[in-house]
């Protein structure tokens, strides 16, 4: 969650003041590489007689698409200690006066006193849930990654650097828990990012949970706590070592100890989300420290992705797996679900974070939307004939004569629920008004999946019947029955048993809600994607029905996941009493409850026109 760059905003003015404060007060170990906020690298000699405050930023004209060659800094970088493949020159972060980007938040109608009281009551319930889990973490897992919410212990799942504490910092501030926030900050010196017992460091997870956690907290707290930027820089310095490869692509599962003495290469089997979802955090770190190397690191990835975008088996999209060592993108599986999701999510967000000063991320987003809308999003057949969309998947290949072959999979994922918010934001900032209706149908699809299960909770992965490309999509009971009987055959059923009876037995045995044909993964692991998109769509439209949907979702989750210690993932959301898993990932406090709280808050809390979430 980082501030949007905007023309003439109070936030921009504050950022200017904060930058100058930073230049004069930050310890020399993390002093920026530039003279002022213009983004110009320090020359070999500087005029020390001219005060920094008298140097206005220069607004450079940028090309339509940021080119790795055209935008490289003319100053050579110093070789960091121990690097085998140092960067010869850095790609400069775009500078200049941000362009006008469309506002996102819809004006909210005045609320009655009764409506306000109800909203605040709901908000208080979410806050109480957060505090329950936070207290459980403090008591049983302080400075560890996660509390185990069933057995009152802890696990270190992300290198042991207090993932829950760091990831939840911005939520603490947003909820007005300043004492808790400051207590957490006081403990940060006990976190040592120079070492871990883990053999491998997951670069993606470390980026989003730790680097993003520190930077988001630093920005939302008005940059009052330098310790947060100091710790963010520690994480950035650590992660930058994963980019020390021949082609500067990161080793996403990084053997950090071996990298100290041995050369390394990016993997030939890299998840595309882990490669392409470092953009926001590394860019923001460059913006705050004026050190160009972090932006340079991720911009090389973005350039490689854009270059390959039209040459995959499904042009416009990137397959789930990539050969990062050879920059080959020839896998055949495409989705906006797990292993690919945040690459796409970050494209419009990066456009906003850079103030629209390059068209590159808009172009990549809009190019991807063509095949996504045509092949990935599908309308499912439902008993209530709901006008909804679900984000699915495809397998694609290209024949020897260049013919594209696409096999669609009507498989939905909870992870894919971020798409409603992404498409809604893209519709606004890229002037694609027709996509707002698509976004709403995607959000409604996730709400539908929550509403139509026994527990009121959406499964992790499921399958539905897709509507035909043409013609009616009215509910067909016989077709649905034959589908589930085919998916769940019963060899013991007598030949005389009717299709309807077989279907009823399959529904009962599998606890299958009407409209679903198969549930591959019955877990709910406290994920945030559905409520995130419900929140974003509420802010985009002002539709209060979305607050009611969020309240139903929250109550269902609270009912089935709460333990005496905190909240726990559940193993099977189709059961009357779902068994609990002994896990509470950091995103429960950092994201899920943050968005539940924000949808019942005043619009200046997580203002989409002030922050990039």
C-alpha positions in Angstrom: 0.0 0.0 0.0 1.8 3.0 -1.3 0.9 6.6 -2.1 -0.3 7.4 -5.6 1.7 10.0 -7.5 -0.6 12.7 -8.4 -0.5 16.3 -9.8 -0.8 19.0 -7.2 -2.0 16.9 -4.3 -1.3 17.5 -0.6 0.2 14.1 -0.5 2.7 15.0 -3.1 3.6 18.1 -1.2 4.0 16.1 2.0 6.2 13.6 0.1 8.4 16.5 -1.0 8.9 17.6 2.6 9.5 14.1 3.8 12.1 13.5 1.1 14.1 16.5 2.2 13.8 15.5 5.8 15.1 12.0 4.8 18.1 13.5 3.0 19.2 15.4 6.1 18.4 12.8 8.7 18.8 9.2 7.4 22.0 7.5 8.5 24.8 7.5 5.9 24.6 3.7 5.4 21.4 4.2 3.5 21.8 7.7 2.1 20.4 8.0 -1.4 22.5 8.1 -4.5 21.0 11.3 -5.8 21.1 15.0 -5.0 17.4 15.7 -4.8 14.0 14.5 -5.8 14.6 15.1 -9.4 16.0 11.5 -9.6 19.3 12.6 -11.1 22.3 10.5 -10.1 25.0 12.2 -8.2 27.9 13.4 -10.4 31.5 12.8 -9.5 31.7 16.2 -8.0 28.9 18.4 -6.7 28.5 22.1 -6.0 28.3 22.0 -2.2 27.6 25.7 -2.1 24.1 25.4 -3.6 21.6 24.2 -1.1 19.4 21.2 -2.0 16.3 23.2 -1.3 17.2 25.6 -4.1 17.3 22.8 -6.7 13.9 22.3 -8.3 13.1 19.0 -9.9 13.6 18.8 -13.7 10.7 17.2 -15.5 12.1 15.0 -18.3 10.1 14.0 -21.4 9.7 10.3 -21.4 9.1 8.0 -24.4 5.8 6.3 -24.8 7.3 3.0 -23.7 10.2 2.8 -21.2 13.2 1.3 -23.0 15.9 -0.5 -21.2 18.6 1.1 -23.4 17.1 4.6 -23.8 16.4 5.1 -20.2 19.7 3.8 -18.7 21.6 6.1 -16.5 24.8 7.5 -17.9 26.6 6.9 -14.6 28.1 3.5 -14.0 27.2 1.8 -10.8 29.7 0.8 -8.2 30.1 -3.0 -8.0 28.5 -4.1 -4.8 30.7 -6.3 -2.6 30.6 -9.9 -3.7 28.6 -9.5 -6.9 29.6 -11.7 -9.8 27.5 -10.0 -12.4 27.4 -6.3 -11.5 25.2 -3.9 -13.4 27.1 -1.6 -15.8 24.5 1.1 -15.7 21.1 1.5 -14.1 17.7 2.0 -15.8 16.4 5.3 -14.4 13.1 5.5 -12.6 10.7 7.7 -14.5 10.7 11.3 -13.2 8.7 14.4 -13.9 5.3 15.8 -13.3 2.8 13.0 -12.9 0.0 12.9 -15.5 -3.6 13.2 -14.6 -5.0 9.8 -13.7 -8.8 9.3 -13.4 -10.2 9.3 -9.8 -11.3 6.0 -8.6 -13.6 6.6 -5.6 -17.3 7.2 -6.3 -18.9 9.9 -4.1 -20.8 8.2 -1.3 -24.4 9.2 -0.6 -25.1 10.7 2.8 -26.0 8.1 5.4 -28.8 8.2 8.0 -27.9 8.0 11.6 -29.2 4.4 11.8 -27.1 3.4 8.8 -24.0 5.0 10.3 -24.6 3.2 13.6 -25.0 -0.1 11.8 -21.8 0.5 9.8 -19.8 1.4 12.8 -21.1 -1.6 14.7 -19.9 -3.8 11.9 -16.5 -2.1 11.8 -16.1 -2.6 15.5 -16.8 -6.3 15.1 -14.0 -6.6 12.5 -11.6 -4.7 14.8 -12.5 -7.0 17.6 -11.7 -10.0 15.4 -8.3 -8.5 14.5 -7.5 -7.8 18.1 -8.4 -11.4 19.1 -5.9 -12.8 16.5 -3.3 -10.2 17.3 -3.4 -10.9 21.0 -3.0 -14.6 20.3 0.0 -13.9 18.1 1.6 -11.6 20.8 1.0 -14.2 23.5 2.2 -17.3 21.7 4.3 -16.3 18.7 5.8 -12.9 19.2 8.6 -12.2 16.7 7.9 -15.5 15.0 6.3 -15.8 11.6 2.9 -17.3 12.5 0.9 -18.3 15.5 -0.5 -21.8 15.4 -4.2 -21.0 16.3 -5.2 -24.5 17.3 -2.3 -25.7 19.4 -1.1 -22.3 20.8 2.4 -22.4 19.4 4.3 -20.9 16.4 5.9 -21.8 13.1 8.5 -20.0 11.0 7.2 -20.4 7.5 8.9 -17.4 5.9 12.5 -17.4 7.2 11.6 -16.6 10.8 11.6 -12.8 10.6 8.2 -12.2 12.3 6.1 -12.2 9.1 2.8 -11.6 10.9 4.1 -8.7 12.9 5.7 -6.9 9.9 2.8 -7.7 7.5 0.2 -6.4 9.9 1.8 -3.1 10.7 -0.3 -1.0 8.3 -3.5 -2.6 9.6 -2.6 -1.7 13.1 -2.1 2.0 12.1 -5.3 2.0 10.0 -7.4 0.7 12.9 -6.0 3.4 15.2 -4.1 0.9 17.3 -1.1 3.3 17.7 0.2 1.9 21.0 0.3 -1.6 19.5 1.9 -0.2 16.3 4.6 1.6 18.3 5.3 -1.5 20.5 5.8 -3.5 17.3 8.2 -0.9 15.9 10.2 -1.0 19.1 10.7 -4.7 18.6 12.1 -4.4 15.0 15.7 -4.2 16.1 15.4 -7.8 17.2 14.7 -8.9 13.6 18.0 -9.8 11.9 17.7 -9.9 8.1 21.3 -10.9 7.7 20.7 -14.5 8.7 18.0 -17.2 8.8 17.8 -20.9 9.5 16.0 -21.4 6.3 18.2 -22.9 3.5 16.1 -21.2 0.8 14.6 -17.7 0.8 11.4 -17.3 -1.1 12.1 -13.9 -2.8 8.5 -13.3 -3.8 7.1 -14.0 -0.3 9.8 -12.0 1.4 9.1 -9.1 -0.9 5.4 -8.9 -0.4 5.3 -9.7 3.3 8.4 -8.0 4.6 9.5 -5.4 2.1 5.8 -4.5 1.4 5.0 -4.6 5.1 7.6 -2.1 6.1 7.0 0.2 3.1 3.2 0.2 3.5 3.5 0.9 7.2 6.0 3.7 6.5 3.7 5.4 4.0 0.4 5.0 5.9 2.0 6.4 9.1 3.0 9.6 7.2 6.7 8.6 7.1 7.0 9.4 10.8 9.0 6.3 11.7 12.4 6.2 10.0 13.0 2.7 11.5 10.5 1.3 9.0 12.4 2.6 6.0 15.7 1.5 7.5 14.3 -2.1 7.9 12.8 -2.0 4.4 16.2 -1.1 3.1 17.8 -4.0 4.9 15.3 -6.3 3.2 15.9 -4.7 -0.1 19.7 -5.1 0.2 19.2 -8.7 1.1 16.9 -9.5 -1.8 19.0 -7.6 -4.3 21.5 -10.4 -4.0 19.1 -12.8 -5.7 19.4 -10.7 -8.9 23.1 -11.4 -9.2 22.8 -13.7 -12.2 24.1 -13.5 -15.8 20.9 -12.0 -17.2 19.9 -10.2 -13.9 16.7 -12.3 -13.5 16.2 -13.2 -9.9 16.7 -16.7 -8.3 13.2 -16.8 -6.8 13.9 -19.7 -4.5 17.3 -18.4 -3.4 20.0 -20.4 -1.7 21.3 -17.4 0.0 24.3 -19.0 1.7 25.7 -20.6 -1.4 25.2 -17.3 -3.3 27.9 -15.7 -1.0 30.6 -17.7 -2.7 29.1 -19.4 -5.8 27.8 -18.0 -9.0 24.1 -18.5 -9.5 21.6 -18.5 -12.4 17.8 -17.9 -12.5 15.8 -21.1 -12.6 14.6 -22.8 -15.8 11.3 -23.4 -14.0 10.1 -20.2 -12.4 6.5 -19.4 -11.5 5.5 -16.3 -13.5 3.9 -14.6 -10.5 7.1 -14.9 -8.5 9.1 -13.4 -11.4 6.7 -10.6 -12.2 5.3 -9.6 -8.9 8.2 -7.7 -7.3 7.4 -4.5 -9.2 5.6 -2.3 -6.7 7.8 -2.9 -3.6 11.1 -2.5 -5.4 9.8 0.6 -7.3 8.6 2.2 -4.0 11.9 1.5 -2.3 13.8 3.3 -5.1 11.4 6.2 -4.8 11.9 6.5 -1.1 15.7 6.0 -1.0 16.5 7.5 -4.4 18.6 4.4 -5.0 18.0 3.4 -8.6 19.2 -0.2 -8.4 15.9 -1.6 -7.0 13.8 -0.1 -9.9 16.5 -1.2 -12.3 16.2 -4.8 -11.0 12.4 -5.1 -11.6 12.4 -3.0 -14.8 14.6 -5.5 -16.5 12.0 -8.1 -15.7 9.2 -5.9 -17.0 11.0 -5.3 -20.2 11.6 -9.0 -20.7 7.9 -9.8 -20.1 6.7 -7.1 -22.5 9.1 -8.3 -25.2 7.7 -11.9 -24.9 4.0 -10.9 -24.4 3.0 -11.3 -28.1 5.0 -14.5 -28.6 3.5 -17.0 -26.1 1.1 -19.8 -26.9 -1.7 -17.4 -25.9 -0.5 -14.0 -27.2 -1.1 -11.2 -24.6 -0.8 -13.5 -21.6 2.2 -15.2 -20.0 2.1 -18.9 -19.1 2.3 -20.1 -15.5 5.8 -21.4 -15.8 8.8 -19.6 -17.4 12.4 -20.3 -18.1 13.9 -17.3 -16.4 17.5 -18.3 -17.2 16.8 -18.3 -21.0 13.8 -15.9 -20.9 11.6 -18.4 -22.6 7.9 -18.3 -22.1 6.6 -21.4 -23.9 4.6 -23.2 -21.3 1.0 -24.0 -22.2 -1.0 -23.3 -19.0 -2.6 -19.9 -18.6 -4.6 -18.5 -15.7 -5.2 -15.5 -13.5 -5.3 -17.8 -10.5 -2.5 -19.2 -8.4 1.1 -19.0 -9.7 0.2 -16.2 -12.2 -2.2 -13.8 -10.4 -0.3 -10.9 -9.1 1.8 -10.4 -12.2 -1.4 -9.1 -13.9 -2.7 -7.4 -10.7 0.4 -5.3 -10.5 0.2 -3.8 -14.0 -2.4 -1.1 -13.4 -1.0 -0.5 -9.9 2.5 0.1 -11.2 1.1 2.6 -13.7 -0.5 4.5 -10.8 2.6 4.3 -8.6 4.8 5.8 -11.4 2.3 8.6 -11.9 1.5 7.5 -15.5 4.9 8.7 -16.6 5.4 5.6 -18.8 2.8 3.9 -21.0 4.5 0.6 -20.7 2.4 -0.9 -17.9 -0.9 0.3 -19.5 0.1 -1.3 -22.7 0.9 -4.6 -21.1 -2.3 -4.5 -19.2 -4.5 -3.7 -22.2 -2.7 -6.3 -24.3 -3.4 -8.9 -21.7 -7.1 -8.0 -21.4 -7.9 -9.1 -24.9 -7.2 -12.9 -24.4 -8.3 -12.7 -20.8 -11.8 -11.5 -21.6 -12.1 -13.9 -24.6 -10.6 -17.1 -23.1 -10.2 -16.8 -19.3 -13.4 -15.2 -17.9 -16.5 -17.4 -18.3 -20.1 -17.2 -17.4 -21.3 -20.3 -15.4 -24.7 -21.9 -15.5 -26.4 -21.5 -12.2 -29.7 -22.6 -10.7 -30.7 -18.9 -10.2 -29.5 -17.9 -13.7 -27.2 -15.4 -12.1 -25.5 -12.9 -14.4 -21.9 -13.5 -13.1 -18.5 -14.2 -14.3 -15.7 -16.5 -13.0 -12.0 -16.3 -13.8 -11.0 -19.7 -15.2 -8.0 -21.2 -17.0 -6.9 -22.5 -20.4 -4.3 -24.7 -22.0 -3.1 -23.3 -25.2 -0.8 -24.5 -28.0 0.2 -23.4 -31.5 0.3 -25.9 -34.3 3.1 -26.1 -36.8 1.2 -23.9 -39.3 0.6 -21.3 -36.6 -3.0 -22.2 -35.7 -3.9 -21.4 -32.1 -5.6 -24.1 -30.1 -7.3 -23.3 -26.8 -8.8 -25.7 -24.3 -10.8 -23.8 -21.7 -11.1 -25.0 -18.2 -14.1 -23.8 -16.2 -12.2 -23.9 -13.0 -12.5 -21.1 -10.5 -10.1 -20.2 -7.7 -10.4 -18.0 -4.6 -7.1 -16.5 -5.6 -8.7 -15.4 -8.9 -11.2 -13.2 -7.1 -8.7 -10.3 -7.2 -9.7 -9.9 -10.9 -12.8 -8.0 -10.1 -10.9 -5.3 -8.3 -8.1 -5.2 -10.9 -10.5 -4.9 -13.9 -12.5 -2.2 -12.1 -9.4 -0.2 -11.5 -8.2 -0.7 -15.0 -11.6 0.4 -16.3 -11.3 3.7 -14.5 -7.7 4.7 -15.0 -7.4 3.5 -18.6 -10.8 4.8 -19.7 -12.3 1.4 -20.5 -15.9 2.0 -19.3 -17.2 -1.2 -20.8 -14.9 -3.1 -18.5 -16.6 -1.8 -15.3 -19.6 -4.1 -16.0 -17.2 -7.0 -16.5 -15.5 -6.2 -13.1 -18.8 -6.1 -11.3 -19.8 -9.5 -12.7 -16.5 -11.0 -11.5 -17.1 -9.6 -8.0 -20.6 -10.9 -8.1 -19.3 -14.3 -9.1 -17.2 -14.5 -6.0 -20.0 -13.3 -3.8 -22.2 -16.0 -5.4 -19.6 -18.7 -4.6 -19.7 -17.5 -0.9 -23.5 -17.3 -0.8 -24.2 -20.8 -2.2 -22.2 -23.1 0.0 -23.3 -24.7 3.2 -20.9 -22.7 5.4 -21.2 -19.4 3.4 -17.5 -19.7 2.5 -16.0 -20.1 -1.0 -13.7 -23.1 -1.6 -10.1 -22.7 -2.7 -10.6 -24.4 -6.1 -13.8 -25.5 -7.8 -15.4 -26.2 -11.1 -18.7 -25.0 -12.6 -20.6 -25.6 -15.9 -19.7 -22.9 -18.5 -22.4 -21.4 -20.5 -22.3 -22.1 -24.3 -20.6 -19.5 -26.3 -23.9 -18.7 -28.0 -27.5 -19.2 -27.2 -29.4 -19.6 -23.9 -27.7 -20.1 -20.6 -30.8 -21.0 -18.6 -30.2 -23.6 -15.9 -30.3 -27.1 -17.3 -30.9 -29.5 -14.4 -30.4 -32.7 -16.5 -27.1 -31.4 -17.9 -25.8 -30.6 -14.4 -26.9 -34.0 -13.1 -25.2 -35.9 -15.9 -22.0 -33.8 -15.3 -21.7 -34.5 -11.6 -22.6 -38.2 -12.1 -19.7 -38.3 -14.6 -17.4 -36.6 -12.2 -18.4 -38.8 -9.3 -19.3 -42.2 -10.7 -20.8 -44.8 -8.3 -19.9 -48.3 -9.4 -22.2 -49.8 -6.8 -25.3 -48.1 -8.2 -27.7 -50.5 -9.9 -28.4 -50.0 -13.5 -32.1 -49.2 -12.7 -31.1 -46.1 -10.7 -32.2 -43.0 -12.4 -29.9 -40.1 -13.3 -31.7 -37.9 -10.8 -31.1 -40.4 -8.0 -27.5 -40.9 -9.0 -27.0 -37.1 -8.9 -28.7 -36.8 -5.5 -26.4 -39.5 -4.1 -23.3 -37.8 -5.6 -24.4 -34.4 -4.1 -24.9 -36.0 -0.7 -21.7 -38.0 -0.7 -19.6 -35.1 -1.9 -21.5 -32.3 -0.1 -21.7 -30.6 -3.4 -23.7 -27.3 -3.6 -26.1 -26.8 -6.5 -24.3 -25.1 -9.4 -20.8 -26.6 -8.6 -19.8 -29.7 -10.5 -16.5 -30.4 -8.7 -14.6 -29.1 -5.7 -10.9 -29.8 -6.1 -9.7 -28.0 -3.0 -12.2 -27.6 -0.1 -10.0 -25.5 2.1 -10.4 -21.9 3.1 -7.1 -20.5 4.3 -8.3 -17.0 5.4 -7.6 -15.6 2.0 -8.3 -11.9 1.2 -8.9 -11.8 -2.6 -12.7 -11.9 -2.5 -13.2 -9.2 0.1 -10.5 -7.1 -1.5 -12.4 -6.9 -4.7 -15.7 -6.4 -2.9 -14.1 -3.5 -1.1 -12.7 -2.0 -4.3 -16.0 -2.3 -6.2 -17.8 -0.6 -3.3 -15.4 2.3 -3.5 -15.7 2.4 -7.3 -19.5 2.4 -7.3 -20.8 3.3 -3.8 -23.3 0.4 -4.0 -24.2 -0.3 -0.4 -25.3 -3.9 -1.3 -21.7 -4.7 -1.4 -21.3 -3.8 2.3 -24.1 -6.3 3.1 -22.4 -8.9 1.1 -19.1 -8.2 2.9 -20.9 -8.5 6.3 -22.3 -12.0 5.3 -18.9 -13.1 4.3 -17.3 -11.8 7.5 -19.8 -13.5 9.7 -19.4 -16.9 8.0 -15.6 -16.7 8.2 -15.7 -15.6 11.8 -18.1 -18.4 12.7 -16.1 -21.2 11.3 -12.5 -20.1 11.7 -12.3 -18.5 15.2 -10.4 -20.4 17.9 -9.7 -19.6 21.5 -6.3 -18.3 20.4 -6.8 -16.6 17.0 -8.4 -17.6 13.7 -7.5 -20.8 11.8 -7.7 -22.0 8.2 -10.4 -24.7 7.7 -9.8 -27.9 5.8 -13.3 -28.5 4.3 -15.8 -25.7 3.9 -18.5 -28.2 2.7 -18.8 -29.8 6.2 -21.3 -28.7 8.9 -18.4 -28.4 11.4 -15.3 -27.8 9.2 -12.1 -29.2 10.8 -9.6 -26.4 11.5 -6.0 -26.4 10.2 -3.3 -25.2 12.6 -2.3 -22.3 10.4 -3.0 -18.5 10.3 -1.0 -16.9 7.5 0.0 -13.3 7.9 -2.4 -12.1 5.2 -5.3 -12.7 7.6 -4.3 -9.6 9.6 -2.5 -7.8 6.8 -5.1 -8.0 4.1 -8.3 -9.9 4.8 -9.3 -8.1 8.0 -7.9 -4.8 6.6 -10.4 -4.9 3.7 -13.3 -6.0 5.9 -12.5 -3.1 8.2 -12.1 -0.6 5.4 -15.4 -1.4 3.7 -17.2 -0.3 6.9 -15.0 2.8 7.3 -15.2 6.4 6.1 -13.9 6.8 2.5 -10.7 8.5 3.6 -9.6 5.2 5.2 -7.7 3.4 2.4 -8.6 6.1 -0.1 -8.1 4.6 -3.5 -7.2 8.0 -4.9 -4.4 8.4 -2.3 -3.0 4.9 -2.0 -2.0 2.1 -4.4 -3.1 -1.0 -2.4 
